[in-house]
Every structure is written in C-alpha cells, then in structure tokens.
Amino acid sequence: MKHINSSDVIIASLTQYGRNVANLRISGLSDLGQVIEYIKKALHGIIGMTSLRLRNGSQGWVEELHLMFGTSPADSRRPQQLSLF
C-alpha cells in the first residue's frame, strides 16, 4: 500500500455489483486501517463484496482493493433457526 499523510486528501469510490455505492472525500487520516474504519462507519449498511478505489491526489497514486463488508467470523458460528412453515 502506498503512503498516506494526515494532510493528504483521499477520494474513496466504492462500487458493488457494478453500481457506484458512494464517493467519499477523506482527510486527516494517516494509514490505510484508519481509512477503512472511516469508510465502515460512514457506510454501515453495506453488506457483501465491494470494490474500493482510493485516489490520493496529493501524492498522485491510485489503489484498488476488494473488501467484504457486513460479515464476520462470529456471524458464521451463530446458530440459525430454520423453519419449513
């Protein structure tokens, strides 16, 4: 991952199933983990595979990541009640 300074302006574009979900302008963060946490909080309703395109105009780089939102290992261990009625 490229370097991020707290003074940089990051443009985050999220797409899901070929549809633009959000465009965010982020500043004041200094690493990728903080950027992803910011996005998770801003878009708490998104579930599933998402493509995240980060553009740092201050440093001139673009990075694309694929993230799974709304699932956790705890979700897969949670018992589910199934009904036929």
C-alpha positions as CSV (number, residue, x, y, z in Angstrom):
1,M,0.0,0.0,0.0
2,K,1.1,3.5,-0.8
3,H,2.0,6.0,2.0
4,I,-0.7,8.3,3.4
5,N,0.0,11.5,5.3
6,S,-2.6,13.1,7.6
7,S,-2.6,16.2,5.3
8,D,-3.5,14.2,2.2
9,V,-6.9,14.3,0.7
10,I,-8.1,10.7,-0.2
11,I,-11.0,10.2,-2.6
12,A,-12.7,6.8,-1.9
13,S,-15.0,5.4,-4.6
14,L,-17.0,2.2,-3.7
15,T,-18.7,0.0,-6.2
16,Q,-20.8,-3.1,-5.7
17,Y,-22.2,-5.3,-8.4
18,G,-21.2,-2.7,-11.0
19,R,-23.1,0.1,-9.3
20,N,-21.5,3.2,-7.7
21,V,-22.4,3.0,-3.9
22,A,-20.5,6.0,-2.6
23,N,-17.9,8.6,-3.2
24,L,-16.1,9.9,-0.1
25,R,-13.6,12.7,0.4
26,I,-11.4,11.8,3.4
27,S,-8.6,13.8,5.1
28,G,-6.8,13.8,8.5
29,L,-6.1,10.1,8.5
30,S,-2.6,8.7,8.3
31,D,-2.9,5.0,7.4
32,L,-5.0,2.5,5.4
33,G,-6.5,1.0,8.5
34,Q,-7.9,4.4,9.6
35,V,-9.3,5.0,6.1
36,I,-11.1,1.6,6.1
37,E,-12.5,2.2,9.6
38,Y,-13.8,5.6,8.5
39,I,-15.5,4.0,5.4
40,K,-17.0,1.2,7.5
41,K,-18.5,3.8,9.9
42,A,-19.8,6.0,7.1
43,L,-21.4,3.1,5.2
44,H,-22.6,0.8,8.0
45,G,-25.4,-0.6,5.9
46,I,-23.3,-2.1,3.1
47,I,-23.1,-5.9,3.0
48,G,-21.1,-8.1,0.6
49,M,-18.2,-7.8,-1.7
50,T,-17.2,-4.2,-2.6
51,S,-14.5,-2.7,-4.8
52,L,-12.8,0.3,-3.1
53,R,-10.8,2.7,-5.3
54,L,-8.6,5.1,-3.3
55,R,-7.0,8.1,-5.0
56,N,-4.5,10.3,-3.3
57,G,-4.4,13.5,-5.3
58,S,-1.7,14.9,-3.0
59,Q,0.8,12.2,-3.8
60,G,-0.6,11.1,-7.2
61,W,-1.4,7.4,-6.7
62,V,-4.4,5.2,-7.1
63,E,-5.0,1.9,-5.3
64,E,-7.9,-0.6,-5.8
65,L,-8.9,-3.0,-3.0
66,H,-11.7,-5.6,-2.8
67,L,-13.4,-5.8,0.6
68,M,-16.1,-7.9,2.2
69,F,-18.4,-5.8,4.3
70,G,-21.0,-6.9,6.9
71,T,-19.7,-10.3,7.6
72,S,-17.5,-11.6,10.4
73,P,-16.4,-15.0,11.7
74,A,-18.8,-14.7,14.6
75,D,-21.7,-14.5,12.1
76,S,-20.8,-17.9,10.7
77,R,-20.8,-19.5,14.1
78,R,-24.1,-18.1,15.2
79,P,-26.8,-20.7,15.2
80,Q,-29.7,-20.2,12.8
81,Q,-33.2,-21.4,13.3
82,L,-34.7,-22.8,10.1
83,S,-38.4,-23.3,9.6
84,L,-40.3,-25.1,6.9
85,F,-43.6,-23.2,7.6
